[in-house]
Amino acid sequence: LAQGFGCHLFAMPAAPTYLVAWANFVVSVLSLGGGCIFVFGTVSKARLILDCELLDVDCNASWRSIFSLVPDVLIATWTPVILGLLATSLHVSSLRQWTPRSNLVLAFFMLVLALFGTAGFTGMLGVITAFLAGFLGLATACLHFAGHKDLAVLSL
């Protein structure tokens, strides 16, 4: 199909997988960027107060409300960055910590990224990124069910 339109760049047997892999990478970087914007906006609200008494327990409550290991705070603040970094690392060999076993697992991850890592963060950028990640999750699942064995990730 690609050769019929005079395009030789993607005229290879795994062209659909290659295209979906690049699109997944772009959406992963968008997700990471949106997560960083969200975290920067959240962190910029933190105020470290230095004008308090030595043992004042409520002096820096606003700081503690953002930089905390309390699971609710940690997840609400850092989820978009963590999922965006994990998604981006799938495509960068030196950052890769995990590789999906199949395109179906990758498709599921892209849907998780869309629903939990982008949609509720950074305004319309998050909504658009979530839409794209969801669409690419479906496209990646289609690759799996169409029998494409090559994983739709890059090795940058």
N, C-alpha and C positions, 0 to 999 in steps of 0.2 A: 504494500500500500504506500509506504513512504517513497519507494523508488518511482512509483507512477507519477508522483508530483515533482520529480526532479530533486528530491532531497536525499543526498547521499550521507549526510551526517548521522542519521539514525537508521540507515539501511543495514541493519544487522539482525540476526535471528532474535535477539532478546530486546528489541527496540521498545516494546511496551514496558518491560520491566525497567529498562534504563530511564525512560521518561518518568515513570512513577517514582523511581528512586530519587531523581533530581527534584521532582516536585515535593516529595516527602522531606528532602533536605531543606529546601527553601522554606517550607512551612515550619519545620523544626527551628530554623534560625529566627523566623518571625515570632514563634512562640517564646523562644529564649529572650529575644529583644523586648517583647511585650512584658514578659515576667520581670526583666530588669527594670523597665520603666515603672511597673507597679511597685516593686520593692523600693526603688529610689523614692517614689512619691510617698510611700508609707514610712520609710526610715527618716525622711526629711521632717516628719512631724514629731519625731522623738526629741525630747528636750532633756539634756543632762544638766541638772541644777547643781551648782557648786556652792550656792549660798544657803546651806542648811547646817543643822547641828550634827555633831559627830555621830550620834546614834539615832538619828531621825529615820524611822522605818518607812515613812510614806513620802520621803523627799523626792525620789525619782521614780514614782509610779508610772509616769508616761513613758519613760525609757524602758522600764521593766515590762510594760504592756506590749512592746514591740520586740525587744531582744529577750526572749524567754524560751525556755525549753518545755513549757507547758504545752502538751500536744495540740490543743485547740489553737493557741496563738501561733505555734510553730507551723502547723499545717496551713492555717489561713494566710499567713504572711509569705511563706517560702515555697508553696506548692507550684506556682507557675514557673519559678526559676529552676526548681529541681526537675520537674518534668520536661521543661524546655532544654535543659542541659543534658538530660538523659536522651531525649529525642535527637538532639544534635550530635551527641557522642556516638550514636549508632552509625553515623556516616563518616566520622573522623577516626581513623585507625588508632592514632596516638591517645585518644580520649576514651575509646570504647571500653566499657566495663561489662557490657552484656550484649549478646547478639540473639535476636529471636531465632527460633528453630525453623520457622516457616513464614511464608507471607501471611498466613491466617493469624498467627500470633502478632505479627507486625501490624496487621489491620486492626486487631483488637486494641493494641497499644495506641494507635493513631486515634481511635474512637475515644479511648480514655483521655488522651491529650486534649481532644476537642471538648469533651464534656467537663472535665475537672481541672484542666491546666490552662485554658485560654478563654472560654466563653464568659466567665464572670469577672474578668480582669481587664483593665486598660481600655475601657470604653468600646468603641466600634472596632478598633484594631483587634481586640480580643474576640469580638463577635465574628468578624471577617475571617480571622485565623481559625476560629473554631469551625466555621462553615467549610473552609478549605481542608482542614484536617479531617473532618468527618467525611467529606467527599473522597479524599485520598484514602481514608480507611476502607471505604467501599470499593474503590478502584483496586486497592491492594488485595482485598478479599476476592475480587473478580480474577486477579492474576492467579491466585491460589487455585480457585475452582476451575480456571481455564487450563490448568496443568503446567504453568510456568514454574520451573523448579528453582531458577535463580532468585535469590533474595533481593527484594527491592530496596537495597541500601547501597550507598556508595562506599568506596574505600579511599577517602581523601587523605 
